Every structure is written in structure tokens, then in C-alpha cells.
Amino acid sequence: MKSLLEAAAIAALITVPLAAFAQSSQQPLTRAQVRADLVQVEKAGYNPSDWMHYPENIQAAEARVAADKQAAAYGSGSNGSSQAGK
């Protein structure tokens, strides 16, 4: 009976870390993704050479990018038409 409990405890100790690892879906960014993000915030007004105002400038540019993405997600696509009847 004691060996059965030990085996169950060992099995539980092995499976808990594996289950926690399997749930982490955070993948590191690729170089292309980082470059695309930088280009996007530069288009939104961020200047990387202005290091004196770094936190305010990058936060403002990221807020503009987020607002643009949200505006595009909620109503930008109404180019078609529809008819009812004959």
C-alpha cells in the first residue's frame, strides 16, 4: 500500500510541471514582428532618436496604434451593397 501511495505521489509530481508548461502559450517575438511593431509606432509619430522624451512619446504612439486597430476592428468594412426583393 505504501509503494502505491509513493508511486501516485511521484506521478503527481511529474505531471504537475508538465501541465503548467503545456499551458504557457507565450511565444517569443520574431525579429520581423519586432521590426513591424517599430515601423507601426514610427508611422504613429514615435521618433526613436528623441530619447529625452522616451516614455511619453512611445506611450502616445502605442495609444494611437491601439486606437487605430480598435477603429478598424469595429466598423471599417461597409463597402458592399445589398438588395431585397426582386
Biopython code that builds the backbone (N, CA, C, O; Angstrom):
import numpy as np
from Bio.PDB.StructureBuilder import StructureBuilder

atoms = [
    (1, "MET", "N", (0.823, -1.190, 0.000)),
    (1, "MET", "CA", (0.000, 0.000, 0.000)),
    (1, "MET", "C", (0.872, 1.261, 0.000)),
    (1, "MET", "O", (0.565, 2.254, -0.661)),
    (2, "LYS", "N", (1.965, 1.189, 0.761)),
    (2, "LYS", "CA", (2.862, 2.330, 0.844)),
    (2, "LYS", "C", (3.509, 2.624, -0.510)),
    (2, "LYS", "O", (3.660, 3.785, -0.890)),
    (3, "SER", "N", (3.889, 1.573, -1.234)),
    (3, "SER", "CA", (4.518, 1.774, -2.543)),
    (3, "SER", "C", (3.521, 2.350, -3.550)),
    (3, "SER", "O", (3.905, 3.102, -4.446)),
    (4, "LEU", "N", (2.246, 1.997, -3.403)),
    (4, "LEU", "CA", (1.215, 2.547, -4.286)),
    (4, "LEU", "C", (1.058, 4.048, -4.056)),
    (4, "LEU", "O", (0.925, 4.812, -5.012)),
    (5, "LEU", "N", (1.072, 4.475, -2.789)),
    (5, "LEU", "CA", (0.986, 5.895, -2.472)),
    (5, "LEU", "C", (2.221, 6.646, -2.959)),
    (5, "LEU", "O", (2.113, 7.767, -3.458)),
    (6, "GLU", "N", (3.379, 6.039, -2.817)),
    (6, "GLU", "CA", (4.605, 6.669, -3.301)),
    (6, "GLU", "C", (4.579, 6.821, -4.819)),
    (6, "GLU", "O", (4.992, 7.855, -5.344)),
    (7, "ALA", "N", (4.109, 5.822, -5.512)),
    (7, "ALA", "CA", (4.025, 5.880, -6.967)),
    (7, "ALA", "C", (3.043, 6.958, -7.413)),
    (7, "ALA", "O", (3.292, 7.677, -8.381)),
    (8, "ALA", "N", (1.919, 7.065, -6.695)),
    (8, "ALA", "CA", (0.936, 8.097, -7.035)),
    (8, "ALA", "C", (1.496, 9.487, -6.776)),
    (8, "ALA", "O", (1.263, 10.411, -7.556)),
    (9, "ALA", "N", (2.238, 9.637, -5.679)),
    (9, "ALA", "CA", (2.836, 10.938, -5.368)),
    (9, "ALA", "C", (3.892, 11.315, -6.399)),
    (9, "ALA", "O", (3.967, 12.470, -6.819)),
    (10, "ILE", "N", (4.698, 10.360, -6.804)),
    (10, "ILE", "CA", (5.721, 10.630, -7.827)),
    (10, "ILE", "C", (5.073, 10.979, -9.154)),
    (10, "ILE", "O", (5.526, 11.892, -9.844)),
    (11, "ALA", "N", (4.023, 10.267, -9.516)),
    (11, "ALA", "CA", (3.322, 10.561, -10.762)),
    (11, "ALA", "C", (2.714, 11.963, -10.732)),
    (11, "ALA", "O", (2.737, 12.677, -11.735)),
    (12, "ALA", "N", (2.172, 12.351, -9.582)),
    (12, "ALA", "CA", (1.592, 13.689, -9.454)),
    (12, "ALA", "C", (2.670, 14.762, -9.553)),
    (12, "ALA", "O", (2.462, 15.797, -10.187)),
    (13, "LEU", "N", (3.805, 14.522, -8.938)),
    (13, "LEU", "CA", (4.903, 15.490, -9.002)),
    (13, "LEU", "C", (5.455, 15.645, -10.415)),
    (13, "LEU", "O", (5.927, 16.719, -10.789)),
    (14, "ILE", "N", (5.394, 14.586, -11.187)),
    (14, "ILE", "CA", (5.889, 14.659, -12.569)),
    (14, "ILE", "C", (4.886, 15.361, -13.472)),
    (14, "ILE", "O", (5.291, 16.148, -14.329)),
    (15, "THR", "N", (3.593, 15.104, -13.310)),
    (15, "THR", "CA", (2.594, 15.649, -14.233)),
    (15, "THR", "C", (2.262, 17.113, -13.975)),
    (15, "THR", "O", (1.882, 17.817, -14.911)),
    (16, "VAL", "N", (2.389, 17.597, -12.747)),
    (16, "VAL", "CA", (2.040, 18.992, -12.449)),
    (16, "VAL", "C", (2.925, 19.971, -13.222)),
    (16, "VAL", "O", (2.379, 20.881, -13.845)),
    (17, "PRO", "N", (4.252, 19.843, -13.222)),
    (17, "PRO", "CA", (5.062, 20.778, -14.014)),
    (17, "PRO", "C", (4.809, 20.664, -15.519)),
    (17, "PRO", "O", (4.859, 21.662, -16.238)),
    (18, "LEU", "N", (4.539, 19.455, -15.987)),
    (18, "LEU", "CA", (4.268, 19.291, -17.417)),
    (18, "LEU", "C", (2.968, 19.973, -17.812)),
    (18, "LEU", "O", (2.884, 20.567, -18.887)),
    (19, "ALA", "N", (1.955, 19.897, -16.961)),
    (19, "ALA", "CA", (0.683, 20.558, -17.259)),
    (19, "ALA", "C", (0.856, 22.070, -17.250)),
    (19, "ALA", "O", (0.274, 22.763, -18.085)),
    (20, "ALA", "N", (1.638, 22.586, -16.329)),
    (20, "ALA", "CA", (1.878, 24.027, -16.284)),
    (20, "ALA", "C", (2.660, 24.483, -17.508)),
    (20, "ALA", "O", (2.392, 25.560, -18.041)),
    (21, "PHE", "N", (3.610, 23.692, -17.958)),
    (21, "PHE", "CA", (4.386, 24.038, -19.147)),
    (21, "PHE", "C", (3.531, 23.988, -20.400)),
    (21, "PHE", "O", (3.703, 24.811, -21.299)),
    (22, "ALA", "N", (2.619, 23.041, -20.473)),
    (22, "ALA", "CA", (1.782, 22.895, -21.661)),
    (22, "ALA", "C", (0.825, 24.062, -21.821)),
    (22, "ALA", "O", (0.397, 24.351, -22.938)),
    (23, "GLN", "N", (0.476, 24.742, -20.731)),
    (23, "GLN", "CA", (-0.475, 25.832, -20.819)),
    (23, "GLN", "C", (0.165, 27.159, -21.180)),
    (23, "GLN", "O", (-0.550, 28.109, -21.496)),
    (24, "SER", "N", (1.456, 27.256, -21.144)),
    (24, "SER", "CA", (2.098, 28.536, -21.484)),
    (24, "SER", "C", (2.177, 28.659, -22.995)),
    (24, "SER", "O", (2.931, 27.939, -23.649)),
    (25, "SER", "N", (1.395, 29.576, -23.544)),
    (25, "SER", "CA", (1.355, 29.762, -24.990)),
    (25, "SER", "C", (2.088, 31.030, -25.414)),
    (25, "SER", "O", (2.010, 31.436, -26.573)),
    (26, "GLN", "N", (2.795, 31.651, -24.485)),
    (26, "GLN", "CA", (3.529, 32.875, -24.783)),
    (26, "GLN", "C", (4.774, 32.529, -25.591)),
    (26, "GLN", "O", (5.723, 31.951, -25.060)),
    (27, "GLN", "N", (4.771, 32.876, -26.848)),
    (27, "GLN", "CA", (5.912, 32.629, -27.720)),
    (27, "GLN", "C", (6.730, 33.899, -27.834)),
    (27, "GLN", "O", (6.165, 34.993, -27.832)),
    (28, "PRO", "N", (8.040, 33.785, -27.934)),
    (28, "PRO", "CA", (8.852, 34.992, -28.111)),
    (28, "PRO", "C", (8.590, 35.614, -29.486)),
    (28, "PRO", "O", (8.251, 34.916, -30.441)),
    (29, "LEU", "N", (8.750, 36.911, -29.565)),
    (29, "LEU", "CA", (8.531, 37.604, -30.829)),
    (29, "LEU", "C", (9.679, 37.337, -31.784)),
    (29, "LEU", "O", (10.828, 37.177, -31.372)),
    (30, "THR", "N", (9.353, 37.291, -33.050)),
    (30, "THR", "CA", (10.398, 37.152, -34.054)),
    (30, "THR", "C", (10.975, 38.524, -34.374)),
    (30, "THR", "O", (10.398, 39.548, -34.009)),
    (31, "ARG", "N", (12.094, 38.538, -35.044)),
    (31, "ARG", "CA", (12.717, 39.800, -35.435)),
    (31, "ARG", "C", (11.798, 40.578, -36.378)),
    (31, "ARG", "O", (11.723, 41.804, -36.300)),
    (32, "ALA", "N", (11.109, 39.877, -37.258)),
    (32, "ALA", "CA", (10.197, 40.544, -38.194)),
    (32, "ALA", "C", (9.021, 41.188, -37.461)),
    (32, "ALA", "O", (8.574, 42.270, -37.842)),
    (33, "GLN", "N", (8.519, 40.539, -36.420)),
    (33, "GLN", "CA", (7.406, 41.108, -35.656)),
    (33, "GLN", "C", (7.841, 42.361, -34.909)),
    (33, "GLN", "O", (7.103, 43.345, -34.856)),
    (34, "VAL", "N", (9.039, 42.324, -34.332)),
    (34, "VAL", "CA", (9.544, 43.498, -33.619)),
    (34, "VAL", "C", (9.758, 44.647, -34.594)),
    (34, "VAL", "O", (9.431, 45.793, -34.286)),
    (35, "ARG", "N", (10.299, 44.351, -35.757)),
    (35, "ARG", "CA", (10.531, 45.391, -36.773)),
    (35, "ARG", "C", (9.194, 45.977, -37.248)),
    (35, "ARG", "O", (9.084, 47.190, -37.426)),
    (36, "ALA", "N", (8.192, 45.139, -37.451)),
    (36, "ALA", "CA", (6.877, 45.623, -37.881)),
    (36, "ALA", "C", (6.243, 46.514, -36.815)),
    (36, "ALA", "O", (5.618, 47.524, -37.139)),
    (37, "ASP", "N", (6.403, 46.142, -35.548)),
    (37, "ASP", "CA", (5.878, 46.979, -34.463)),
    (37, "ASP", "C", (6.574, 48.334, -34.425)),
    (37, "ASP", "O", (5.931, 49.362, -34.215)),
    (38, "LEU", "N", (7.895, 48.334, -34.629)),
    (38, "LEU", "CA", (8.643, 49.591, -34.632)),
    (38, "LEU", "C", (8.203, 50.490, -35.782)),
    (38, "LEU", "O", (8.025, 51.694, -35.598)),
    (39, "VAL", "N", (8.028, 49.914, -36.956)),
    (39, "VAL", "CA", (7.568, 50.695, -38.110)),
    (39, "VAL", "C", (6.178, 51.260, -37.839)),
    (39, "VAL", "O", (5.884, 52.399, -38.202)),
    (40, "GLN", "N", (5.333, 50.467, -37.205)),
    (40, "GLN", "CA", (3.969, 50.910, -36.913)),
    (40, "GLN", "C", (3.949, 52.098, -35.946)),
    (40, "GLN", "O", (3.205, 53.054, -36.163)),
    (41, "VAL", "N", (4.756, 52.047, -34.885)),
    (41, "VAL", "CA", (4.759, 53.171, -33.950)),
    (41, "VAL", "C", (5.479, 54.379, -34.528)),
    (41, "VAL", "O", (5.168, 55.511, -34.160)),
    (42, "GLU", "N", (6.437, 54.161, -35.427)),
    (42, "GLU", "CA", (7.073, 55.300, -36.099)),
    (42, "GLU", "C", (6.076, 56.012, -37.001)),
    (42, "GLU", "O", (6.080, 57.240, -37.083)),
    (43, "LYS", "N", (5.225, 55.253, -37.675)),
    (43, "LYS", "CA", (4.182, 55.865, -38.508)),
    (43, "LYS", "C", (3.161, 56.623, -37.656)),
    (43, "LYS", "O", (2.521, 57.562, -38.128)),
    (44, "ALA", "N", (3.018, 56.204, -36.393)),
    (44, "ALA", "CA", (2.083, 56.868, -35.485)),
    (44, "ALA", "C", (2.695, 58.082, -34.799)),
    (44, "ALA", "O", (2.047, 58.726, -33.974)),
    (45, "GLY", "N", (3.948, 58.397, -35.141)),
    (45, "GLY", "CA", (4.554, 59.612, -34.615)),
    (45, "GLY", "C", (5.711, 59.423, -33.660)),
    (45, "GLY", "O", (6.232, 60.411, -33.141)),
    (46, "TYR", "N", (6.135, 58.200, -33.407)),
    (46, "TYR", "CA", (7.245, 57.964, -32.488)),
    (46, "TYR", "C", (8.569, 58.217, -33.197)),
    (46, "TYR", "O", (8.780, 57.758, -34.320)),
    (47, "ASN", "N", (9.459, 58.951, -32.532)),
    (47, "ASN", "CA", (10.793, 59.231, -33.066)),
    (47, "ASN", "C", (11.819, 58.563, -32.161)),
    (47, "ASN", "O", (12.020, 59.017, -31.034)),
    (48, "PRO", "N", (12.476, 57.494, -32.619)),
    (48, "PRO", "CA", (13.423, 56.789, -31.751)),
    (48, "PRO", "C", (14.637, 57.615, -31.362)),
    (48, "PRO", "O", (15.280, 57.305, -30.358)),
    (49, "SER", "N", (14.972, 58.641, -32.105)),
    (49, "SER", "CA", (16.148, 59.444, -31.759)),
    (49, "SER", "C", (15.845, 60.487, -30.683)),
    (49, "SER", "O", (16.774, 61.104, -30.164)),
    (50, "ASP", "N", (14.583, 60.702, -30.335)),
    (50, "ASP", "CA", (14.211, 61.643, -29.279)),
    (50, "ASP", "C", (14.164, 60.902, -27.949)),
    (50, "ASP", "O", (13.083, 60.618, -27.435)),
    (51, "TRP", "N", (15.326, 60.589, -27.392)),
    (51, "TRP", "CA", (15.393, 59.804, -26.168)),
    (51, "TRP", "C", (15.106, 60.629, -24.926)),
    (51, "TRP", "O", (14.908, 60.064, -23.850)),
    (52, "MET", "N", (15.080, 61.947, -25.045)),
    (52, "MET", "CA", (14.792, 62.790, -23.886)),
    (52, "MET", "C", (13.332, 62.663, -23.431)),
    (52, "MET", "O", (13.026, 62.860, -22.255)),
    (53, "HIS", "N", (12.439, 62.337, -24.361)),
    (53, "HIS", "CA", (11.014, 62.213, -24.042)),
    (53, "HIS", "C", (10.520, 60.793, -24.311)),
    (53, "HIS", "O", (9.383, 60.581, -24.733)),
    (54, "TYR", "N", (11.402, 59.829, -24.057)),
    (54, "TYR", "CA", (11.113, 58.443, -24.419)),
    (54, "TYR", "C", (9.797, 57.906, -23.848)),
    (54, "TYR", "O", (8.951, 57.482, -24.636)),
    (55, "PRO", "N", (9.578, 57.896, -22.583)),
    (55, "PRO", "CA", (8.359, 57.204, -22.125)),
    (55, "PRO", "C", (7.080, 57.828, -22.661)),
    (55, "PRO", "O", (6.160, 57.115, -23.061)),
    (56, "GLU", "N", (7.018, 59.159, -22.673)),
    (56, "GLU", "CA", (5.779, 59.810, -23.123)),
    (56, "GLU", "C", (5.537, 59.570, -24.615)),
    (56, "GLU", "O", (4.409, 59.303, -25.030)),
    (57, "ASN", "N", (6.598, 59.666, -25.414)),
    (57, "ASN", "CA", (6.435, 59.533, -26.869)),
    (57, "ASN", "C", (6.021, 58.123, -27.278)),
    (57, "ASN", "O", (5.126, 57.959, -28.107)),
    (58, "ILE", "N", (6.654, 57.113, -26.711)),
    (58, "ILE", "CA", (6.313, 55.745, -27.112)),
    (58, "ILE", "C", (4.916, 55.375, -26.621)),
    (58, "ILE", "O", (4.182, 54.673, -27.317)),
    (59, "GLN", "N", (4.542, 55.837, -25.433)),
    (59, "GLN", "CA", (3.201, 55.534, -24.930)),
    (59, "GLN", "C", (2.127, 56.208, -25.765)),
    (59, "GLN", "O", (1.077, 55.620, -26.026)),
    (60, "ALA", "N", (2.386, 57.441, -26.186)),
    (60, "ALA", "CA", (1.411, 58.142, -27.026)),
    (60, "ALA", "C", (1.278, 57.462, -28.384)),
    (60, "ALA", "O", (0.171, 57.317, -28.903)),
    (61, "ALA", "N", (2.409, 57.044, -28.962)),
    (61, "ALA", "CA", (2.362, 56.370, -30.263)),
    (61, "ALA", "C", (1.666, 55.022, -30.152)),
    (61, "ALA", "O", (0.880, 54.664, -31.029)),
    (62, "GLU", "N", (1.938, 54.267, -29.091)),
    (62, "GLU", "CA", (1.266, 52.987, -28.909)),
    (62, "GLU", "C", (-0.234, 53.170, -28.683)),
    (62, "GLU", "O", (-1.030, 52.341, -29.124)),
    (63, "ALA", "N", (-0.622, 54.234, -28.009)),
    (63, "ALA", "CA", (-2.047, 54.515, -27.813)),
    (63, "ALA", "C", (-2.711, 54.822, -29.151)),
    (63, "ALA", "O", (-3.835, 54.387, -29.401)),
    (64, "ARG", "N", (-2.011, 55.579, -30.022)),
    (64, "ARG", "CA", (-2.570, 55.869, -31.351)),
    (64, "ARG", "C", (-2.719, 54.599, -32.178)),
    (64, "ARG", "O", (-3.724, 54.415, -32.866)),
    (65, "VAL", "N", (-1.715, 53.719, -32.111)),
    (65, "VAL", "CA", (-1.777, 52.461, -32.855)),
    (65, "VAL", "C", (-2.935, 51.608, -32.346)),
    (65, "VAL", "O", (-3.673, 51.025, -33.140)),
    (66, "ALA", "N", (-3.096, 51.534, -31.025)),
    (66, "ALA", "CA", (-4.198, 50.752, -30.450)),
    (66, "ALA", "C", (-5.551, 51.336, -30.842)),
    (66, "ALA", "O", (-6.490, 50.591, -31.125)),
    (67, "ALA", "N", (-5.655, 52.661, -30.860)),
    (67, "ALA", "CA", (-6.914, 53.297, -31.255)),
    (67, "ALA", "C", (-7.217, 53.022, -32.727)),
    (67, "ALA", "O", (-8.368, 52.784, -33.093)),
    (68, "ASP", "N", (-6.183, 53.054, -33.569)),
    (68, "ASP", "CA", (-6.382, 52.752, -34.988)),
    (68, "ASP", "C", (-6.819, 51.308, -35.193)),
    (68, "ASP", "O", (-7.695, 51.034, -36.013)),
    (69, "LYS", "N", (-6.214, 50.387, -34.454)),
    (69, "LYS", "CA", (-6.602, 48.979, -34.569)),
    (69, "LYS", "C", (-8.031, 48.761, -34.105)),
    (69, "LYS", "O", (-8.783, 48.000, -34.715)),
    (70, "GLN", "N", (-8.405, 49.440, -33.009)),
    (70, "GLN", "CA", (-9.759, 49.284, -32.495)),
    (70, "GLN", "C", (-10.773, 49.892, -33.468)),
    (70, "GLN", "O", (-11.839, 49.317, -33.686)),
    (71, "ALA", "N", (-10.454, 51.035, -34.045)),
    (71, "ALA", "CA", (-11.367, 51.655, -35.010)),
    (71, "ALA", "C", (-11.514, 50.783, -36.252)),
    (71, "ALA", "O", (-12.604, 50.692, -36.818)),
    (72, "ALA", "N", (-10.442, 50.148, -36.676)),
    (72, "ALA", "CA", (-10.505, 49.277, -37.841)),
    (72, "ALA", "C", (-11.292, 48.010, -37.543)),
    (72, "ALA", "O", (-11.906, 47.438, -38.444)),
    (73, "ALA", "N", (-11.282, 47.567, -36.297)),
    (73, "ALA", "CA", (-11.969, 46.330, -35.948)),
    (73, "ALA", "C", (-13.470, 46.520, -35.785)),
    (73, "ALA", "O", (-14.223, 45.552, -35.891)),
    (74, "TYR", "N", (-13.922, 47.739, -35.530)),
    (74, "TYR", "CA", (-15.334, 47.954, -35.221)),
    (74, "TYR", "C", (-16.073, 48.805, -36.233)),
    (74, "TYR", "O", (-16.819, 49.701, -35.840)),
    (75, "GLY", "N", (-15.900, 48.565, -37.484)),
    (75, "GLY", "CA", (-16.781, 49.260, -38.396)),
    (75, "GLY", "C", (-16.130, 49.865, -39.608)),
    (75, "GLY", "O", (-16.648, 50.835, -40.161)),
    (76, "SER", "N", (-15.039, 49.338, -40.030)),
    (76, "SER", "CA", (-14.425, 49.920, -41.209)),
    (76, "SER", "C", (-14.903, 49.266, -42.491)),
    (76, "SER", "O", (-14.675, 49.808, -43.572)),
    (77, "GLY", "N", (-15.547, 48.136, -42.407)),
    (77, "GLY", "CA", (-15.854, 47.392, -43.621)),
    (77, "GLY", "C", (-17.302, 47.430, -44.032)),
    (77, "GLY", "O", (-18.059, 46.521, -43.693)),
    (78, "SER", "N", (-17.709, 48.451, -44.750)),
    (78, "SER", "CA", (-19.066, 48.534, -45.260)),
    (78, "SER", "C", (-19.030, 48.976, -46.713)),
    (78, "SER", "O", (-19.722, 49.920, -47.095)),
    (79, "ASN", "N", (-18.240, 48.309, -47.511)),
    (79, "ASN", "CA", (-18.068, 48.713, -48.906)),
    (79, "ASN", "C", (-19.080, 48.065, -49.832)),
    (79, "ASN", "O", (-19.255, 48.529, -50.958)),
    (80, "GLY", "N", (-19.742, 47.024, -49.403)),
    (80, "GLY", "CA", (-20.667, 46.314, -50.272)),
    (80, "GLY", "C", (-22.061, 46.913, -50.253)),
    (80, "GLY", "O", (-22.328, 47.900, -49.568)),
    (81, "SER", "N", (-22.936, 46.297, -51.018)),
    (81, "SER", "CA", (-24.338, 46.729, -51.012)),
    (81, "SER", "C", (-25.214, 45.492, -50.994)),
    (81, "SER", "O", (-24.752, 44.377, -51.233)),
    (82, "SER", "N", (-26.479, 45.709, -50.708)),
    (82, "SER", "CA", (-27.386, 44.567, -50.680)),
    (82, "SER", "C", (-28.750, 45.011, -51.195)),
    (82, "SER", "O", (-29.139, 46.171, -51.061)),
    (83, "GLN", "N", (-29.456, 44.067, -51.781)),
    (83, "GLN", "CA", (-30.797, 44.361, -52.295)),
    (83, "GLN", "C", (-31.767, 43.339, -51.728)),
    (83, "GLN", "O", (-31.406, 42.189, -51.476)),
    (84, "ALA", "N", (-32.978, 43.769, -51.537)),
    (84, "ALA", "CA", (-34.022, 42.862, -51.108)),
    (84, "ALA", "C", (-35.128, 42.850, -52.159)),
    (84, "ALA", "O", (-35.360, 43.856, -52.829)),
    (85, "GLY", "N", (-35.781, 41.765, -52.296)),
    (85, "GLY", "CA", (-36.862, 41.691, -53.255)),
    (85, "GLY", "C", (-36.385, 41.184, -54.614)),
    (85, "GLY", "O", (-35.373, 40.491, -54.726)),
    (86, "LYS", "N", (-37.153, 41.556, -55.646)),
    (86, "LYS", "CA", (-36.872, 41.060, -56.994)),
    (86, "LYS", "C", (-35.823, 41.846, -57.669)),
    (86, "LYS", "O", (-35.472, 41.554, -58.812)),
]
sb = StructureBuilder()
sb.init_structure("model")
sb.init_model(0)
sb.init_chain("A")
sb.init_seg("    ")
for serial, (resi, resn, name, xyz) in enumerate(atoms, 1):
    if name == "N":
        sb.init_residue(resn, " ", resi, " ")
    sb.init_atom(name, np.array(xyz, "f"), 0.0, 1.0, " ", f" {name:<3s}", serial, name[0])
structure = sb.get_structure()
